[in-house]
């Protein structure tokens, strides 16, 4: 008797790859929080970007549209790269080790993390 083999679809591999990259990005974000300097929130992020102390802007997937547009506008003016985190604000807060949601965060000093390579 011939044994039937299941066909695997490529979508599962892509989803698994996406999750792995999300985990890697989350790990690098946590490393930046622990070893570098970051600012959480729209107000602190804007101040950091406008003063010239920002290296990267991270925006969660469920950030309000007005906040998203404002941070992207600031990034274009100051040429600071933007990383759109594919998780929610709660997941971003959890990745940072914080017990609250984080819709926007700005990395001021990367420390030992390689988060800038994820933004490219």
PyMOL commands that set and color helices and strands:
alter all, ss='L'
color gray80, all
select helices_A, chain A and resi 10-35+42-51+65-78+89-96+115-119
alter helices_A, ss='H'
color red, helices_A
select strands_A, chain A and resi 37-40+56-59+81-84+104-109
alter strands_A, ss='S'
color yellow, strands_A
deselect
rebuild
show_as cartoon
